[in-house]
Amino acid sequence: MKKLYYISFVLLMSAMLYSCKEEAPEITDAKDIEYDEFSTSRFPEFDANLEVSIYLKLPKTNGNEFLDSIYADLVAYYTDSSKREIQSGIEIFADSIESEYYTTKEDIGADISGYIYAVNYYDSIYPVYADGKLLVYYDDSYEYQGGAHGISGKTYTVYNIATGRRITEDDIFVMNDENEKALSEIIVEAFAVEFSDEKDDMWNEGINFINGNFSIGADSLYYQYSPYEIGPYAMGTPLVGLSKESLKPFLKKDGVLYEYWFPE
């Protein structure tokens, strides 16, 4: 996942404030999580070739140690160590894109007659699933700086609200060569069903289908793929859903996903 290098938080104070709490409030449902929203955009009326839009929706910790851990992890994903506030940080980042755009436009404008230089930058980061046990974040981005087409990026991050930890494939699957092969075959079969018109375009040789970019829902796990990851650009960014029943044989019995999907 890429970083917005000019965005940052001040984490030390929030950590100190938490340490003074006697007891953290319990998160029992998605409605118990509150959020702060940050956004900025650049759509100059005099220049339609520059478009910048940034949006972040981050959880308020409200003294909960596990949300505090999730908050800190999200901060680490999207910030550097410059200690700026988030809103001013995204403003600075957007300004830098705008400044670079006009500098580049001026540099190439005198050299290439008739060439139209354009920059489109969109990035939205927000929760897409929360039920009191799991919190799933989604980073939806698009960047174009000339050429035949831009590049889309779609990345999921799954958190265990009970621990504040990011959930990885090693946390949920019994990972070995046999299981990885079987899981890859399930993904290929699911893709052929969901994307029947494009199944012949899918690349099968040397592809890592278990790529770490996944989302979890009430009954399914979804693998997300980037352009060119499992097929040509025209395939886009396919999201392949796998039912919990098809994955049950590969789940760790003491893992968070097995306990979530198949509670005793």
PyRosetta script that sets phi, psi and omega in degrees:
from pyrosetta import init, pose_from_sequence

init()
pose = pose_from_sequence("MKKLYYISFVLLMSAMLYSCKEEAPEITDAKDIEYDEFSTSRFPEFDANLEVSIYLKLPKTNGNEFLDSIYADLVAYYTDSSKREIQSGIEIFADSIESEYYTTKEDIGADISGYIYAVNYYDSIYPVYADGKLLVYYDDSYEYQGGAHGISGKTYTVYNIATGRRITEDDIFVMNDENEKALSEIIVEAFAVEFSDEKDDMWNEGINFINGNFSIGADSLYYQYSPYEIGPYAMGTPLVGLSKESLKPFLKKDGVLYEYWFPE")
pose.set_psi(1, 131.8)
pose.set_omega(1, -177.8)
pose.set_phi(2, -75.9)
pose.set_psi(2, 165.1)
pose.set_omega(2, -179.7)
pose.set_phi(3, -113.2)
pose.set_psi(3, 148.3)
pose.set_omega(3, 168.0)
pose.set_phi(4, -91.8)
pose.set_psi(4, 99.2)
pose.set_omega(4, -162.4)
pose.set_phi(5, -71.2)
pose.set_psi(5, -8.2)
pose.set_omega(5, -179.5)
pose.set_phi(6, -106.1)
pose.set_psi(6, 5.6)
pose.set_omega(6, -178.6)
pose.set_phi(7, -99.0)
pose.set_psi(7, 137.8)
pose.set_omega(7, 176.5)
pose.set_phi(8, -157.9)
pose.set_psi(8, 162.3)
pose.set_omega(8, 177.5)
pose.set_phi(9, -120.3)
pose.set_psi(9, 161.9)
pose.set_omega(9, 168.1)
pose.set_phi(10, -98.9)
pose.set_psi(10, 107.0)
pose.set_omega(10, -173.5)
pose.set_phi(11, -93.8)
pose.set_psi(11, -27.1)
pose.set_omega(11, -172.8)
pose.set_phi(12, -58.8)
pose.set_psi(12, -44.6)
pose.set_omega(12, -177.3)
pose.set_phi(13, -65.0)
pose.set_psi(13, -41.5)
pose.set_omega(13, 179.9)
pose.set_phi(14, -63.8)
pose.set_psi(14, -36.7)
pose.set_omega(14, 177.9)
pose.set_phi(15, -65.8)
pose.set_psi(15, -39.9)
pose.set_omega(15, 179.0)
pose.set_phi(16, -65.9)
pose.set_psi(16, -39.9)
pose.set_omega(16, 179.9)
pose.set_phi(17, -64.4)
pose.set_psi(17, -39.9)
pose.set_omega(17, 179.5)
pose.set_phi(18, -63.6)
pose.set_psi(18, -38.7)
pose.set_omega(18, -175.6)
pose.set_phi(19, -62.3)
pose.set_psi(19, -18.8)
pose.set_omega(19, -179.8)
pose.set_phi(20, -87.7)
pose.set_psi(20, -8.6)
pose.set_omega(20, -177.9)
pose.set_phi(21, -77.4)
pose.set_psi(21, 140.7)
pose.set_omega(21, 178.3)
pose.set_phi(22, -81.5)
pose.set_psi(22, -39.5)
pose.set_omega(22, -176.5)
pose.set_phi(23, -148.3)
pose.set_psi(23, 128.6)
pose.set_omega(23, -179.2)
pose.set_phi(24, -81.1)
pose.set_psi(24, 139.9)
pose.set_omega(24, 176.9)
pose.set_phi(25, -65.3)
pose.set_psi(25, 145.5)
pose.set_omega(25, -177.6)
pose.set_phi(26, -84.2)
pose.set_psi(26, 138.9)
pose.set_omega(26, 174.7)
pose.set_phi(27, -94.7)
pose.set_psi(27, 114.2)
pose.set_omega(27, -177.4)
pose.set_phi(28, -112.4)
pose.set_psi(28, -15.9)
pose.set_omega(28, -178.4)
pose.set_phi(29, -157.7)
pose.set_psi(29, 161.9)
pose.set_omega(29, -178.1)
pose.set_phi(30, -58.7)
pose.set_psi(30, -32.6)
pose.set_omega(30, -177.8)
pose.set_phi(31, -67.4)
pose.set_psi(31, -15.4)
pose.set_omega(31, 178.8)
pose.set_phi(32, -78.9)
pose.set_psi(32, -11.6)
pose.set_omega(32, -179.4)
pose.set_phi(33, -93.6)
pose.set_psi(33, 125.3)
pose.set_omega(33, 175.4)
pose.set_phi(34, -105.2)
pose.set_psi(34, 158.0)
pose.set_omega(34, -174.2)
pose.set_phi(35, -134.0)
pose.set_psi(35, 153.9)
pose.set_omega(35, 167.8)
pose.set_phi(36, -108.4)
pose.set_psi(36, 140.9)
pose.set_omega(36, -179.2)
pose.set_phi(37, -116.9)
pose.set_psi(37, 140.3)
pose.set_omega(37, -179.8)
pose.set_phi(38, -134.7)
pose.set_psi(38, 139.3)
pose.set_omega(38, -179.7)
pose.set_phi(39, -158.2)
pose.set_psi(39, 158.1)
pose.set_omega(39, 172.4)
pose.set_phi(40, -159.0)
pose.set_psi(40, 160.8)
pose.set_omega(40, 179.7)
pose.set_phi(41, -153.3)
pose.set_psi(41, 158.5)
pose.set_omega(41, 175.0)
pose.set_phi(42, -136.3)
pose.set_psi(42, 105.1)
pose.set_omega(42, 175.8)
pose.set_phi(43, -132.0)
pose.set_psi(43, 74.7)
pose.set_omega(43, -176.1)
pose.set_phi(44, -61.9)
pose.set_psi(44, 132.3)
pose.set_omega(44, -178.2)
pose.set_phi(45, -64.0)
pose.set_psi(45, -28.3)
pose.set_omega(45, -175.8)
pose.set_phi(46, -89.3)
pose.set_psi(46, -1.6)
pose.set_omega(46, -178.0)
pose.set_phi(47, -149.8)
pose.set_psi(47, 98.5)
pose.set_omega(47, -176.9)
pose.set_phi(48, -76.9)
pose.set_psi(48, -3.3)
pose.set_omega(48, -177.4)
pose.set_phi(49, -90.7)
pose.set_psi(49, 0.5)
pose.set_omega(49, 175.6)
pose.set_phi(50, -117.0)
pose.set_psi(50, 122.9)
pose.set_omega(50, 177.3)
pose.set_phi(51, -138.9)
pose.set_psi(51, 123.0)
pose.set_omega(51, 178.8)
pose.set_phi(52, -134.3)
pose.set_psi(52, 129.7)
pose.set_omega(52, 176.9)
pose.set_phi(53, -145.8)
pose.set_psi(53, 125.7)
pose.set_omega(53, -179.1)
pose.set_phi(54, -130.5)
pose.set_psi(54, 132.9)
pose.set_omega(54, -179.1)
pose.set_phi(55, -141.7)
pose.set_psi(55, 132.3)
pose.set_omega(55, 176.3)
pose.set_phi(56, -133.0)
pose.set_psi(56, 137.9)
pose.set_omega(56, 175.5)
pose.set_phi(57, -127.8)
pose.set_psi(57, 107.3)
pose.set_omega(57, -171.8)
pose.set_phi(58, -117.4)
pose.set_psi(58, 146.7)
pose.set_omega(58, -175.2)
pose.set_phi(59, -72.8)
pose.set_psi(59, 139.7)
pose.set_omega(59, 168.6)
pose.set_phi(60, -77.9)
pose.set_psi(60, 136.8)
pose.set_omega(60, -177.0)
pose.set_phi(61, -79.8)
pose.set_psi(61, -34.7)
pose.set_omega(61, 178.2)
pose.set_phi(62, 48.5)
pose.set_psi(62, 36.3)
pose.set_omega(62, 176.3)
pose.set_phi(63, 80.8)
pose.set_psi(63, 2.9)
pose.set_omega(63, 179.6)
pose.set_phi(64, -87.8)
pose.set_psi(64, 122.8)
pose.set_omega(64, -174.0)
pose.set_phi(65, -64.0)
pose.set_psi(65, -31.5)
pose.set_omega(65, -176.6)
pose.set_phi(66, -78.0)
pose.set_psi(66, -39.8)
pose.set_omega(66, 173.3)
pose.set_phi(67, -65.7)
pose.set_psi(67, -33.4)
pose.set_omega(67, 176.8)
pose.set_phi(68, -62.3)
pose.set_psi(68, -39.1)
pose.set_omega(68, 177.8)
pose.set_phi(69, -66.8)
pose.set_psi(69, -42.0)
pose.set_omega(69, 177.5)
pose.set_phi(70, -64.0)
pose.set_psi(70, -44.3)
pose.set_omega(70, 178.4)
pose.set_phi(71, -56.7)
pose.set_psi(71, -47.0)
pose.set_omega(71, -178.9)
pose.set_phi(72, -63.8)
pose.set_psi(72, -37.5)
pose.set_omega(72, 179.7)
pose.set_phi(73, -67.6)
pose.set_psi(73, -41.3)
pose.set_omega(73, 177.2)
pose.set_phi(74, -63.4)
pose.set_psi(74, -40.0)
pose.set_omega(74, 177.1)
pose.set_phi(75, -60.2)
pose.set_psi(75, -43.3)
pose.set_omega(75, 180.0)
pose.set_phi(76, -63.4)
pose.set_psi(76, -31.4)
pose.set_omega(76, 178.6)
pose.set_phi(77, -67.8)
pose.set_psi(77, -40.9)
pose.set_omega(77, -167.3)
pose.set_phi(78, -114.9)
pose.set_psi(78, 14.5)
pose.set_omega(78, -177.2)
pose.set_phi(79, -134.6)
pose.set_psi(79, 167.6)
pose.set_omega(79, 166.8)
pose.set_phi(80, -109.2)
pose.set_psi(80, -161.4)
pose.set_omega(80, -175.5)
pose.set_phi(81, -105.2)
pose.set_psi(81, 25.3)
pose.set_omega(81, -173.5)
pose.set_phi(82, -83.9)
pose.set_psi(82, -4.3)
pose.set_omega(82, 172.9)
pose.set_phi(83, 66.1)
pose.set_psi(83, 27.8)
pose.set_omega(83, 175.6)
pose.set_phi(84, -85.5)
pose.set_psi(84, 157.7)
pose.set_omega(84, 173.6)
pose.set_phi(85, -71.9)
pose.set_psi(85, 153.1)
pose.set_omega(85, -172.7)
pose.set_phi(86, -62.6)
pose.set_psi(86, -45.4)
pose.set_omega(86, -176.7)
pose.set_phi(87, -66.1)
pose.set_psi(87, -46.1)
pose.set_omega(87, 178.1)
pose.set_phi(88, -65.3)
pose.set_psi(88, -30.8)
pose.set_omega(88, 179.0)
pose.set_phi(89, -64.8)
pose.set_psi(89, -45.5)
pose.set_omega(89, -179.6)
pose.set_phi(90, -71.7)
pose.set_psi(90, -27.9)
pose.set_omega(90, 174.6)
pose.set_phi(91, -65.0)
pose.set_psi(91, -44.4)
pose.set_omega(91, 178.9)
pose.set_phi(92, -62.6)
pose.set_psi(92, -41.5)
pose.set_omega(92, 179.8)
pose.set_phi(93, -63.6)
pose.set_psi(93, -45.4)
pose.set_omega(93, 178.9)
pose.set_phi(94, -63.6)
pose.set_psi(94, -39.9)
pose.set_omega(94, 177.5)
pose.set_phi(95, -61.1)
pose.set_psi(95, -38.1)
pose.set_omega(95, -178.9)
pose.set_phi(96, -66.9)
pose.set_psi(96, -37.5)
pose.set_omega(96, 176.5)
pose.set_phi(97, -64.6)
pose.set_psi(97, -44.1)
pose.set_omega(97, -179.6)
pose.set_phi(98, -63.4)
pose.set_psi(98, -44.9)
pose.set_omega(98, -179.4)
pose.set_phi(99, -62.7)
pose.set_psi(99, -44.1)
pose.set_omega(99, 179.6)
pose.set_phi(100, -65.4)
pose.set_psi(100, -35.9)
pose.set_omega(100, 178.2)
pose.set_phi(101, -60.1)
pose.set_psi(101, -49.7)
pose.set_omega(101, -177.2)
pose.set_phi(102, -69.3)
pose.set_psi(102, -34.3)
pose.set_omega(102, 176.6)
pose.set_phi(103, -64.3)
pose.set_psi(103, -47.3)
pose.set_omega(103, 179.9)
pose.set_phi(104, -65.6)
pose.set_psi(104, -41.3)
pose.set_omega(104, 179.7)
pose.set_phi(105, -60.3)
pose.set_psi(105, -41.2)
pose.set_omega(105, 178.8)
pose.set_phi(106, -67.8)
pose.set_psi(106, -39.2)
pose.set_omega(106, -178.4)
pose.set_phi(107, -66.1)
pose.set_psi(107, -41.7)
pose.set_omega(107, -175.9)
pose.set_phi(108, -90.6)
pose.set_psi(108, -18.0)
pose.set_omega(108, -176.6)
pose.set_phi(109, -62.8)
pose.set_psi(109, -34.9)
pose.set_omega(109, -177.7)
pose.set_phi(110, -80.6)
pose.set_psi(110, -16.3)
pose.set_omega(110, -174.4)
pose.set_phi(111, -100.0)
pose.set_psi(111, -29.9)
pose.set_omega(111, -174.3)
pose.set_phi(112, -121.5)
pose.set_psi(112, 99.2)
pose.set_omega(112, -178.7)
pose.set_phi(113, -68.6)
pose.set_psi(113, 130.6)
pose.set_omega(113, 176.8)
pose.set_phi(114, 85.1)
pose.set_psi(114, -5.5)
pose.set_omega(114, -179.5)
pose.set_phi(115, -81.1)
pose.set_psi(115, 131.0)
pose.set_omega(115, 179.2)
pose.set_phi(116, -106.4)
pose.set_psi(116, 114.3)
pose.set_omega(116, -179.8)
pose.set_phi(117, -92.9)
pose.set_psi(117, 133.4)
pose.set_omega(117, -178.6)
pose.set_phi(118, -138.9)
pose.set_psi(118, 149.1)
pose.set_omega(118, 175.1)
pose.set_phi(119, -133.2)
pose.set_psi(119, 124.2)
pose.set_omega(119, 173.1)
pose.set_phi(120, -122.6)
pose.set_psi(120, 125.4)
pose.set_omega(120, 179.3)
pose.set_phi(121, -135.7)
pose.set_psi(121, 117.3)
pose.set_omega(121, 177.9)
pose.set_phi(122, -128.5)
pose.set_psi(122, 135.7)
pose.set_omega(122, 175.9)
pose.set_phi(123, -151.2)
pose.set_psi(123, 121.0)
pose.set_omega(123, 178.2)
pose.set_phi(124, -126.2)
pose.set_psi(124, 129.7)
pose.set_omega(124, -176.5)
pose.set_phi(125, -127.6)
pose.set_psi(125, 116.8)
pose.set_omega(125, -173.5)
pose.set_phi(126, -160.7)
pose.set_psi(126, 161.5)
pose.set_omega(126, 178.6)
pose.set_phi(127, -76.8)
pose.set_psi(127, 141.9)
pose.set_omega(127, 178.6)
pose.set_phi(128, -119.5)
pose.set_psi(128, -11.8)
pose.set_omega(128, 179.2)
pose.set_phi(129, -154.6)
pose.set_psi(129, 130.7)
pose.set_omega(129, 176.8)
pose.set_phi(130, -154.7)
pose.set_psi(130, 132.3)
pose.set_omega(130, -179.1)
pose.set_phi(131, -138.7)
pose.set_psi(131, 12.8)
pose.set_omega(131, -178.0)
pose.set_phi(132, 99.3)
pose.set_psi(132, -19.6)
pose.set_omega(132, 177.4)
pose.set_phi(133, -114.6)
pose.set_psi(133, -38.5)
pose.set_omega(133, -179.1)
pose.set_phi(134, -123.1)
pose.set_psi(134, 146.1)
pose.set_omega(134, 174.4)
pose.set_phi(135, -130.8)
pose.set_psi(135, 119.2)
pose.set_omega(135, -176.6)
pose.set_phi(136, -111.0)
pose.set_psi(136, 125.1)
pose.set_omega(136, 177.5)
pose.set_phi(137, -105.7)
pose.set_psi(137, 148.3)
pose.set_omega(137, -175.2)
pose.set_phi(138, -129.5)
pose.set_psi(138, 129.6)
pose.set_omega(138, 175.6)
pose.set_phi(139, -113.3)
pose.set_psi(139, 109.2)
pose.set_omega(139, -177.8)
pose.set_phi(140, -110.3)
pose.set_psi(140, 113.3)
pose.set_omega(140, -174.3)
pose.set_phi(141, -132.1)
pose.set_psi(141, 157.7)
pose.set_omega(141, 175.2)
pose.set_phi(142, -150.1)
pose.set_psi(142, 134.2)
pose.set_omega(142, -179.9)
pose.set_phi(143, -138.7)
pose.set_psi(143, 131.0)
pose.set_omega(143, 177.4)
pose.set_phi(144, -133.7)
pose.set_psi(144, 128.2)
pose.set_omega(144, 177.9)
pose.set_phi(145, -135.4)
pose.set_psi(145, 42.6)
pose.set_omega(145, -178.9)
pose.set_phi(146, 98.7)
pose.set_psi(146, 167.2)
pose.set_omega(146, -179.2)
pose.set_phi(147, 99.6)
pose.set_psi(147, -170.0)
pose.set_omega(147, -174.8)
pose.set_phi(148, -69.5)
pose.set_psi(148, -34.1)
pose.set_omega(148, -177.7)
pose.set_phi(149, -163.6)
pose.set_psi(149, 164.6)
pose.set_omega(149, 175.1)
pose.set_phi(150, -87.3)
pose.set_psi(150, -177.9)
pose.set_omega(150, 179.9)
pose.set_phi(151, -123.4)
pose.set_psi(151, 127.8)
pose.set_omega(151, 176.5)
pose.set_phi(152, -94.6)
pose.set_psi(152, 146.9)
pose.set_omega(152, 174.9)
pose.set_phi(153, -132.3)
pose.set_psi(153, 130.9)
pose.set_omega(153, 178.9)
pose.set_phi(154, -133.6)
pose.set_psi(154, 116.0)
pose.set_omega(154, -174.4)
pose.set_phi(155, -131.4)
pose.set_psi(155, 135.3)
pose.set_omega(155, 177.8)
pose.set_phi(156, -110.7)
pose.set_psi(156, 145.9)
pose.set_omega(156, 173.3)
pose.set_phi(157, -132.9)
pose.set_psi(157, 126.9)
pose.set_omega(157, -176.0)
pose.set_phi(158, -111.2)
pose.set_psi(158, 131.7)
pose.set_omega(158, -179.7)
pose.set_phi(159, -118.4)
pose.set_psi(159, 145.2)
pose.set_omega(159, 170.6)
pose.set_phi(160, -90.5)
pose.set_psi(160, 109.8)
pose.set_omega(160, -176.0)
pose.set_phi(161, -64.9)
pose.set_psi(161, -28.3)
pose.set_omega(161, -178.4)
pose.set_phi(162, -69.4)
pose.set_psi(162, -23.5)
pose.set_omega(162, -178.5)
pose.set_phi(163, -120.7)
pose.set_psi(163, -18.6)
pose.set_omega(163, -175.5)
pose.set_phi(164, 79.8)
pose.set_psi(164, 4.0)
pose.set_omega(164, -176.8)
pose.set_phi(165, -91.9)
pose.set_psi(165, 148.0)
pose.set_omega(165, 172.0)
pose.set_phi(166, -71.4)
pose.set_psi(166, 138.0)
pose.set_omega(166, -179.5)
pose.set_phi(167, -93.9)
pose.set_psi(167, 128.8)
pose.set_omega(167, 177.9)
pose.set_phi(168, -112.9)
pose.set_psi(168, 172.0)
pose.set_omega(168, 177.8)
pose.set_phi(169, -62.1)
pose.set_psi(169, -33.4)
pose.set_omega(169, 178.4)
pose.set_phi(170, -65.5)
pose.set_psi(170, -22.6)
pose.set_omega(170, 178.6)
pose.set_phi(171, -78.1)
pose.set_psi(171, -22.1)
pose.set_omega(171, -172.1)
pose.set_phi(172, -116.5)
pose.set_psi(172, -28.2)
pose.set_omega(172, -177.3)
pose.set_phi(173, -107.5)
pose.set_psi(173, 149.0)
pose.set_omega(173, 165.7)
pose.set_phi(174, -81.2)
pose.set_psi(174, 101.2)
pose.set_omega(174, -170.8)
pose.set_phi(175, -93.6)
pose.set_psi(175, 116.6)
pose.set_omega(175, 170.7)
pose.set_phi(176, -150.3)
pose.set_psi(176, 173.7)
pose.set_omega(176, -175.2)
pose.set_phi(177, -59.2)
pose.set_psi(177, -41.7)
pose.set_omega(177, -178.4)
pose.set_phi(178, -64.7)
pose.set_psi(178, -45.5)
pose.set_omega(178, -179.4)
pose.set_phi(179, -69.0)
pose.set_psi(179, -38.9)
pose.set_omega(179, 178.4)
pose.set_phi(180, -61.6)
pose.set_psi(180, -40.7)
pose.set_omega(180, 177.9)
pose.set_phi(181, -64.5)
pose.set_psi(181, -44.4)
pose.set_omega(181, -179.5)
pose.set_phi(182, -65.2)
pose.set_psi(182, -41.5)
pose.set_omega(182, 178.0)
pose.set_phi(183, -63.5)
pose.set_psi(183, -41.2)
pose.set_omega(183, 178.3)
pose.set_phi(184, -61.3)
pose.set_psi(184, -40.0)
pose.set_omega(184, 179.0)
pose.set_phi(185, -65.7)
pose.set_psi(185, -37.7)
pose.set_omega(185, 177.4)
pose.set_phi(186, -64.4)
pose.set_psi(186, -41.1)
pose.set_omega(186, 179.0)
pose.set_phi(187, -63.4)
pose.set_psi(187, -45.3)
pose.set_omega(187, 179.7)
pose.set_phi(188, -61.2)
pose.set_psi(188, -42.4)
pose.set_omega(188, 178.9)
pose.set_phi(189, -64.9)
pose.set_psi(189, -42.1)
pose.set_omega(189, 179.0)
pose.set_phi(190, -64.7)
pose.set_psi(190, -39.2)
pose.set_omega(190, 177.8)
pose.set_phi(191, -62.0)
pose.set_psi(191, -42.8)
pose.set_omega(191, -178.4)
pose.set_phi(192, -61.7)
pose.set_psi(192, -31.7)
pose.set_omega(192, 178.7)
pose.set_phi(193, -78.1)
pose.set_psi(193, -47.4)
pose.set_omega(193, -175.5)
pose.set_phi(194, -74.4)
pose.set_psi(194, -31.4)
pose.set_omega(194, -177.2)
pose.set_phi(195, -125.4)
pose.set_psi(195, 59.4)
pose.set_omega(195, -173.4)
pose.set_phi(196, -61.5)
pose.set_psi(196, -32.5)
pose.set_omega(196, -178.9)
pose.set_phi(197, -73.4)
pose.set_psi(197, -16.8)
pose.set_omega(197, -175.5)
pose.set_phi(198, -116.3)
pose.set_psi(198, 3.1)
pose.set_omega(198, -173.7)
pose.set_phi(199, -61.6)
pose.set_psi(199, -30.8)
pose.set_omega(199, -179.3)
pose.set_phi(200, -74.0)
pose.set_psi(200, -17.1)
pose.set_omega(200, 179.2)
pose.set_phi(201, -88.1)
pose.set_psi(201, -8.5)
pose.set_omega(201, -176.0)
pose.set_phi(202, -70.0)
pose.set_psi(202, 137.3)
pose.set_omega(202, 176.6)
pose.set_phi(203, -87.0)
pose.set_psi(203, 131.0)
pose.set_omega(203, -177.6)
pose.set_phi(204, -113.0)
pose.set_psi(204, -22.8)
pose.set_omega(204, -175.1)
pose.set_phi(205, -84.7)
pose.set_psi(205, 125.1)
pose.set_omega(205, 175.0)
pose.set_phi(206, 68.0)
pose.set_psi(206, 21.7)
pose.set_omega(206, -178.1)
pose.set_phi(207, -96.4)
pose.set_psi(207, 134.3)
pose.set_omega(207, 176.2)
pose.set_phi(208, -94.0)
pose.set_psi(208, 91.7)
pose.set_omega(208, -177.6)
pose.set_phi(209, -71.7)
pose.set_psi(209, -27.8)
pose.set_omega(209, 178.7)
pose.set_phi(210, -90.6)
pose.set_psi(210, 81.5)
pose.set_omega(210, -165.0)
pose.set_phi(211, -100.0)
pose.set_psi(211, 2.5)
pose.set_omega(211, 179.6)
pose.set_phi(212, 83.4)
pose.set_psi(212, -6.3)
pose.set_omega(212, -178.9)
pose.set_phi(213, -102.9)
pose.set_psi(213, 90.6)
pose.set_omega(213, -174.9)
pose.set_phi(214, -140.4)
pose.set_psi(214, 157.2)
pose.set_omega(214, 174.9)
pose.set_phi(215, -121.6)
pose.set_psi(215, 156.4)
pose.set_omega(215, -179.6)
pose.set_phi(216, -125.6)
pose.set_psi(216, 136.7)
pose.set_omega(216, 175.1)
pose.set_phi(217, -123.8)
pose.set_psi(217, -168.8)
pose.set_omega(217, -176.2)
pose.set_phi(218, -65.2)
pose.set_psi(218, -32.0)
pose.set_omega(218, -175.2)
pose.set_phi(219, -132.3)
pose.set_psi(219, 0.4)
pose.set_omega(219, -174.2)
pose.set_phi(220, -146.8)
pose.set_psi(220, 159.3)
pose.set_omega(220, 169.0)
pose.set_phi(221, -116.2)
pose.set_psi(221, 140.3)
pose.set_omega(221, -175.3)
pose.set_phi(222, -121.9)
pose.set_psi(222, 128.2)
pose.set_omega(222, 174.0)
pose.set_phi(223, -97.9)
pose.set_psi(223, 131.0)
pose.set_omega(223, -179.8)
pose.set_phi(224, -106.0)
pose.set_psi(224, 137.3)
pose.set_omega(224, -179.9)
pose.set_phi(225, -126.1)
pose.set_psi(225, 146.8)
pose.set_omega(225, -178.2)
pose.set_phi(226, -90.3)
pose.set_psi(226, 166.0)
pose.set_omega(226, 173.9)
pose.set_phi(227, -55.8)
pose.set_psi(227, 137.9)
pose.set_omega(227, 179.4)
pose.set_phi(228, 72.5)
pose.set_psi(228, 1.4)
pose.set_omega(228, -176.5)
pose.set_phi(229, -76.9)
pose.set_psi(229, -42.4)
pose.set_omega(229, 179.3)
pose.set_phi(230, -127.8)
pose.set_psi(230, 7.6)
pose.set_omega(230, -179.5)
pose.set_phi(231, -176.3)
pose.set_psi(231, -179.3)
pose.set_omega(231, -178.6)
pose.set_phi(232, -66.5)
pose.set_psi(232, 167.5)
pose.set_omega(232, -177.0)
pose.set_phi(233, -56.6)
pose.set_psi(233, -36.2)
pose.set_omega(233, -178.0)
pose.set_phi(234, -60.8)
pose.set_psi(234, -20.2)
pose.set_omega(234, 178.7)
pose.set_phi(235, -71.7)
pose.set_psi(235, -19.9)
pose.set_omega(235, 177.7)
pose.set_phi(236, 76.6)
pose.set_psi(236, -137.6)
pose.set_omega(236, -178.1)
pose.set_phi(237, -122.6)
pose.set_psi(237, 76.8)
pose.set_omega(237, -174.3)
pose.set_phi(238, -66.0)
pose.set_psi(238, 140.5)
pose.set_omega(238, 175.2)
pose.set_phi(239, -115.2)
pose.set_psi(239, 117.0)
pose.set_omega(239, -173.8)
pose.set_phi(240, -108.2)
pose.set_psi(240, 122.7)
pose.set_omega(240, -178.9)
pose.set_phi(241, -93.7)
pose.set_psi(241, 137.8)
pose.set_omega(241, 178.9)
pose.set_phi(242, -124.5)
pose.set_psi(242, 126.9)
pose.set_omega(242, -177.3)
pose.set_phi(243, -70.6)
pose.set_psi(243, 153.7)
pose.set_omega(243, -179.6)
pose.set_phi(244, -65.0)
pose.set_psi(244, -30.7)
pose.set_omega(244, 179.5)
pose.set_phi(245, -68.5)
pose.set_psi(245, -37.3)
pose.set_omega(245, 179.4)
pose.set_phi(246, -69.5)
pose.set_psi(246, -25.1)
pose.set_omega(246, -177.9)
pose.set_phi(247, -94.5)
pose.set_psi(247, -13.9)
pose.set_omega(247, -173.8)
pose.set_phi(248, -52.7)
pose.set_psi(248, -42.1)
pose.set_omega(248, -178.7)
pose.set_phi(249, -64.3)
pose.set_psi(249, -17.0)
pose.set_omega(249, -175.2)
pose.set_phi(250, -104.1)
pose.set_psi(250, -2.6)
pose.set_omega(250, -175.6)
pose.set_phi(251, -83.3)
pose.set_psi(251, 145.2)
pose.set_omega(251, 171.6)
pose.set_phi(252, -70.3)
pose.set_psi(252, 126.4)
pose.set_omega(252, -176.6)
pose.set_phi(253, -62.6)
pose.set_psi(253, -28.7)
pose.set_omega(253, 178.7)
pose.set_phi(254, -101.6)
pose.set_psi(254, 13.5)
pose.set_omega(254, -179.1)
pose.set_phi(255, -85.5)
pose.set_psi(255, 160.6)
pose.set_omega(255, -174.9)
pose.set_phi(256, -63.4)
pose.set_psi(256, -34.9)
pose.set_omega(256, -176.3)
pose.set_phi(257, -75.6)
pose.set_psi(257, -39.5)
pose.set_omega(257, 176.5)
pose.set_phi(258, -61.6)
pose.set_psi(258, -45.5)
pose.set_omega(258, -179.9)
pose.set_phi(259, -65.3)
pose.set_psi(259, -30.4)
pose.set_omega(259, 179.8)
pose.set_phi(260, -75.2)
pose.set_psi(260, -45.0)
pose.set_omega(260, -177.3)
pose.set_phi(261, -81.2)
pose.set_psi(261, -33.6)
pose.set_omega(261, -173.5)
pose.set_phi(262, -127.7)
pose.set_psi(262, 63.4)
pose.set_omega(262, -178.8)
pose.set_phi(263, -68.4)
pose.set_psi(263, 143.4)
pose.set_omega(263, 179.6)
pose.set_phi(264, -84.9)
pose.dump_pdb("model.pdb")
